[in-house]
Amino acid sequence: MFPSVSKLMGLSATLVLMFSMTGCLTMGGAGKQAIKSTATPQPTEVPVYFVTDRAALPGSKKFYGSDRDEISFGITQVGIPPGHEMGRHEGPSLLKFEWSPNEHKHIKVLGVQNLAQDAFADKLARAVEASPDGKLMIFVHGYNVDFREGSRVLAQFAKDLKFRGPVVLFSWPSRGSLTGYAVDSTNAEWAATDFIRLLDAMLNRIPAKDIYVVAHSMGNRVLARGMTALAEVRSQADLAKFREMVMIAPDIDADVFRNNLAPRLARTGIHITLYASSNDRALMASKAFNGYPRAGDAGKGLVIVDGVETIDASAASAGLLGHSYFAEDRRIMEDIFSLLKTGERADERFALGAVEKDGQRYWTFRK
């Protein structure tokens, strides 16, 4: 059932007043340097493989919209500008009279190649086989993110992490609008079935040694629903290929996660890391709208459950929203880099210090 119009407008007003932004996250992808001239530095091109259940927009530079549709496949080429800095999301600035992205200054979608499912699987399989470690990352974006922004976000994330393998974006039909929270909530739940199909296909057709699944904000609803459903039809031996689940600022009801989802996810045997913050203003707005704390909140309500390593990232810096800290704070980026590269658990990662609370353990970043 949808929330009332007055409640939805209240959330929209809260969001608009709290933050002036265009996406759920702004952030900092691996790629191949496109060398066209020895004199002028060229952007680094990052291929982002995508699976989306958005409706296509033929002839539009947006490529895919916010309506639901059947699954589509392809590769987006994203340019990372010369001189890019870790955690910086270079984009046009109205203060500099910049109206559209310039590939030499900004992170820019350069083009999209649509592929049939079999051609997509073949290209992705060859990319995994050509990678040094046989690794693959799947990323699920959050609320208020359109197709192009999701592609830019993942390209920057992979570049900043120096991830040595192909990356796959699962782009569900977010409205890409501040006022679209209620519809995004519904569409995130709807998209879980297609996400299960993606995960199942990765196991069946892609020869990856290790698969890492990362989700941000509302995208964690897609991840949690999809992975728990997959676990009902796949053995733990099948699921072992999924090395890590990284849940960043999850916009999920904290009690639902603590009492229902977390125990089911833990039974998969996949390592799970959850990053939370008490300074996440986007989740504060979500809590006000939904009436209950979110799993990505820290403070007194920090979610600590067996089978999940919870990292309190409240000390991170992340702009006005405090929601994209995982891609804006170097300590967070380095911790995720260490997690994906070495598989070290929280007790083994140098940047983290353990905290005991009521007989349970969580971790914070050392000062």
PERA-V138780 format. One record per residue. N is the residue number from 1. RES is the residue in one small letter. PHI is phi in whole degrees, -180 to 180 (* if undefined). OMEGA is omega in whole degrees, -180 to 180 (* if undefined). D_FIRST is the distance of its C-alpha to the first C-alpha in Angstrom with 1 decimal. Layout:
N;RES;PHI;OMEGA;D_FIRST  N;RES;PHI;OMEGA;D_FIRST
This chain:
1;m;*;-178;0.0  2;f;-77;176;3.8  3;p;-64;178;6.6  4;s;-65;180;9.2  5;v;-61;-178;12.0  6;s;-65;179;14.5  7;k;-67;179;13.0  8;l;-64;179;12.6  9;m;-65;177;16.2  10;g;-64;177;17.4  11;l;-62;-178;16.6  12;s;-61;-180;18.2  13;a;-63;179;21.2  14;t;-61;-179;21.6  15;l;-64;-177;21.7  16;v;-64;-180;24.1  17;l;-70;-177;26.3  18;m;-76;-176;26.5  19;f;-145;172;27.2  20;s;-108;-173;28.4  21;m;-154;180;27.6  22;t;-119;-179;26.5  23;g;-145;178;25.1  24;c;-65;-179;23.3  25;l;-152;172;26.8  26;t;-127;-173;30.4  27;m;-166;178;32.8  28;g;-94;*;35.7  29;g;*;175;38.1  30;a;-77;-179;41.4  31;g;-169;-177;43.2  32;k;-114;-180;46.4  33;q;-70;178;48.5  34;a;-87;-176;49.2  35;i;-97;180;52.9  36;k;-113;-178;54.1  37;s;-153;178;56.7  38;t;-78;-176;58.6  39;a;-91;-175;58.7  40;t;-111;178;55.1  41;p;-59;-178;52.4  42;q;-109;177;49.7  43;p;-66;173;46.0  44;t;-85;-179;45.0  45;e;-92;180;42.9  46;v;-113;176;40.1  47;p;-80;177;38.7  48;v;-112;174;35.0  49;y;-72;-178;34.0  50;f;-132;170;30.5  51;v;-128;-176;27.9  52;t;-140;172;24.9  53;d;-111;170;22.2  54;r;-85;174;22.1  55;a;-77;179;23.5  56;a;-71;176;27.2  57;l;-120;-177;28.7  58;p;-57;179;32.2  59;g;82;-179;34.8  60;s;-97;177;32.6  61;k;-74;175;33.5  62;k;-83;175;29.9  63;f;71;178;30.2  64;y;-136;-176;26.5  65;g;-101;-175;23.6  66;s;-113;176;19.8  67;d;-86;179;18.8  68;r;-76;176;18.3  69;d;-162;174;21.5  70;e;-68;-178;23.8  71;i;-69;173;25.5  72;s;-121;-176;28.4  73;f;-132;175;31.2  74;g;172;179;33.8  75;i;-133;174;35.6  76;t;-104;174;35.2  77;q;-93;-179;38.4  78;v;-117;178;37.9  79;g;-95;173;40.8  80;i;-102;-171;41.4  81;p;-68;174;44.0  82;p;-58;179;47.4  83;g;79;179;47.7  84;h;-57;179;44.0  85;e;-108;179;43.5  86;m;-53;176;41.3  87;g;82;-179;38.0  88;r;-105;-178;38.5  89;h;-101;-175;36.1  90;e;-71;179;38.6  91;g;-145;180;37.1  92;p;-61;179;38.3  93;s;-123;177;38.8  94;l;-64;178;38.9  95;l;-65;178;41.4  96;k;-103;-180;43.7  97;f;58;177;43.1  98;e;-104;-173;41.5  99;w;-101;-180;39.2  100;s;-147;-177;38.6  101;p;-67;175;39.1  102;n;-111;-173;42.7  103;e;-62;178;43.1  104;h;-87;-179;46.1  105;k;-126;-171;44.2  106;h;-129;171;40.5  107;i;-72;-170;38.2  108;k;-140;171;37.6  109;v;-75;-176;36.1  110;l;-90;180;39.3  111;g;174;-179;38.1  112;v;-129;175;35.9  113;q;-110;177;37.3  114;n;-83;-175;35.0  115;l;-134;169;36.1  116;a;-69;-174;35.6  117;q;-58;-178;34.2  118;d;-67;179;37.7  119;a;-65;177;39.3  120;f;-62;-179;36.7  121;a;-63;180;37.2  122;d;-65;-180;41.0  123;k;-65;-180;41.0  124;l;-66;179;38.8  125;a;-62;179;41.0  126;r;-67;179;44.1  127;a;-65;177;42.8  128;v;-65;-180;42.1  129;e;-64;-179;45.6  130;a;-83;-178;47.2  131;s;-77;-176;45.6  132;p;-64;-172;47.8  133;d;-118;-179;45.6  134;g;68;-178;43.4  135;k;-99;180;40.3  136;l;-144;176;36.9  137;m;-117;172;34.0  138;i;-112;-178;30.3  139;f;-123;177;28.2  140;v;-118;-178;24.4  141;h;-78;-177;23.6  142;g;-107;-180;20.8  143;y;-66;174;18.5  144;n;62;179;20.2  145;v;-131;176;22.8  146;d;-88;-174;24.0  147;f;-62;-178;26.2  148;r;-66;-180;29.5  149;e;-66;177;28.6  150;g;-60;178;27.4  151;s;-68;179;30.8  152;r;-63;-179;32.8  153;v;-60;-177;31.2  154;l;-69;178;32.0  155;a;-60;180;35.5  156;q;-67;180;36.3  157;f;-59;-180;35.0  158;a;-65;179;37.1  159;k;-63;-178;40.1  160;d;-67;179;40.0  161;l;-81;-175;39.6  162;k;55;-177;42.5  163;f;-69;-173;40.5  164;r;-98;179;43.0  165;g;-177;179;41.0  166;p;-70;179;38.5  167;v;-122;-178;35.0  168;v;-121;176;31.9  169;l;-97;167;28.8  170;f;-97;-176;25.5  171;s;-109;178;23.7  172;w;-86;-170;20.0  173;p;-78;169;18.5  174;s;-67;179;17.9  175;r;-68;-177;18.0  176;g;67;-175;21.0  177;s;-145;177;20.1  178;l;-60;-177;19.5  179;t;-83;-175;16.9  180;g;-96;-173;14.9  181;y;-59;-177;13.5  182;a;-65;179;9.7  183;v;-67;177;10.7  184;d;-60;179;13.2  185;s;-59;180;11.0  186;t;-67;-177;9.2  187;n;-70;177;12.8  188;a;-64;177;14.4  189;e;-67;-179;12.8  190;w;-62;-174;13.6  191;a;-74;-176;17.1  192;a;-59;-180;18.1  193;t;-62;179;19.6  194;d;-69;178;21.8  195;f;-66;176;22.8  196;i;-60;179;24.0  197;r;-61;178;26.1  198;l;-64;-180;27.6  199;l;-61;180;28.6  200;d;-63;179;30.0  201;a;-66;178;32.0  202;m;-61;179;33.4  203;l;-71;-174;34.8  204;n;-81;-166;36.2  205;r;-122;-174;37.7  206;i;-108;-174;38.3  207;p;-83;179;41.3  208;a;-77;175;40.1  209;k;-78;-178;41.6  210;d;-135;177;38.9  211;i;-118;180;35.3  212;y;-113;-179;33.5  213;v;-113;-177;29.7  214;v;-122;178;28.6  215;a;-135;180;25.1  216;h;-126;171;24.2  217;s;57;-179;21.3  218;m;-66;176;17.9  219;g;-61;177;20.1  220;n;-69;175;20.7  221;r;-66;178;17.3  222;v;-63;-180;18.7  223;l;-61;-175;22.0  224;a;-64;-180;21.0  225;r;-65;-178;18.9  226;g;-67;-176;21.5  227;m;-71;178;24.5  228;t;-67;178;23.5  229;a;-69;179;22.8  230;l;-62;-178;26.2  231;a;-65;180;27.9  232;e;-77;-177;27.2  233;v;-119;-180;29.2  234;r;-121;178;31.8  235;s;-77;177;34.6  236;q;-64;177;35.1  237;a;-64;176;38.2  238;d;-64;-176;36.1  239;l;-71;-177;33.8  240;a;-62;178;36.8  241;k;-66;175;37.0  242;f;-79;-173;34.0  243;r;-79;-175;36.1  244;e;-145;163;33.6  245;m;-114;180;29.9  246;v;-115;-176;29.6  247;m;-109;-174;26.4  248;i;-106;178;26.7  249;a;48;-175;24.6  250;p;-64;176;21.6  251;d;-90;179;18.3  252;i;-130;175;17.0  253;d;-51;-174;16.4  254;a;-62;-180;20.1  255;d;-70;177;19.9  256;v;-62;179;17.9  257;f;-67;-175;20.5  258;r;-64;-171;23.4  259;n;-97;-175;22.8  260;n;-120;-172;21.2  261;l;-71;-176;21.4  262;a;-59;179;24.8  263;p;-61;180;26.8  264;r;-71;177;25.7  265;l;-65;-179;26.5  266;a;-63;-179;29.8  267;r;-69;177;30.8  268;t;-70;-177;31.0  269;g;82;179;34.1  270;i;-81;176;33.1  271;h;-64;-178;34.0  272;i;-125;174;31.0  273;t;-123;179;31.4  274;l;-118;176;28.8  275;y;-104;-179;29.6  276;a;-133;179;28.2  277;s;-150;176;29.2  278;s;-88;-179;29.2  279;n;-112;-178;29.7  280;d;-88;-175;26.6  281;r;-71;177;25.3  282;a;-64;178;22.4  283;l;-74;173;21.1  284;m;-62;178;22.0  285;a;-65;178;19.7  286;s;-64;178;16.9  287;k;-62;179;17.8  288;a;-64;-178;17.8  289;f;-72;-175;14.3  290;n;-85;177;12.8  291;g;91;-177;15.3  292;y;-142;-180;17.0  293;p;-60;180;19.9  294;r;-104;-179;19.6  295;a;-66;178;21.9  296;g;-89;175;23.8  297;d;-77;173;24.9  298;a;-110;-179;28.5  299;g;71;-175;30.4  300;k;-64;-177;30.1  301;g;-94;-178;26.9  302;l;-53;-179;28.2  303;v;-79;177;27.0  304;i;-128;-177;30.1  305;v;-138;178;29.8  306;d;-61;177;32.3  307;g;89;179;32.4  308;v;-128;175;30.9  309;e;-93;-177;33.3  310;t;-96;179;31.7  311;i;-111;176;33.3  312;d;-82;-177;33.0  313;a;-101;-177;33.4  314;s;-61;-179;33.3  315;a;-78;-177;36.8  316;a;-74;175;35.9  317;s;-105;-177;36.2  318;a;-157;172;33.5  319;g;65;-174;33.7  320;l;-65;-175;31.5  321;l;-80;-174;28.2  322;g;66;-174;29.6  323;h;-105;-177;26.9  324;s;-110;-176;29.2  325;y;-59;-177;32.0  326;f;-66;-178;32.4  327;a;-118;-179;33.8  328;e;-117;-180;35.6  329;d;-103;-174;37.4  330;r;-60;-180;40.4  331;r;-64;179;40.3  332;i;-66;180;36.8  333;m;-59;-178;37.8  334;e;-67;179;41.0  335;d;-69;178;39.2  336;i;-65;177;36.8  337;f;-58;-180;39.9  338;s;-64;-180;41.8  339;l;-62;-176;38.9  340;l;-76;-177;38.6  341;k;-79;-172;42.4  342;t;-108;-175;43.8  343;g;74;180;41.0  344;e;-63;177;42.4  345;r;-79;-173;40.3  346;a;-58;180;39.5  347;d;-65;-176;42.6  348;e;-97;-175;44.7  349;r;-88;-169;43.5  350;f;-60;-173;45.9  351;a;-72;-173;43.5  352;l;-106;174;41.6  353;g;-123;-176;42.6  354;a;-80;176;41.3  355;v;-129;178;40.1  356;e;-96;180;40.0  357;k;-143;178;37.5  358;d;52;178;37.5  359;g;79;178;39.1  360;q;-118;-174;36.7  361;r;-124;168;37.4  362;y;-136;-174;35.7  363;w;-132;173;37.4  364;t;-126;178;37.9  365;f;-85;179;39.9  366;r;-64;178;43.6  367;k;-84;*;44.9
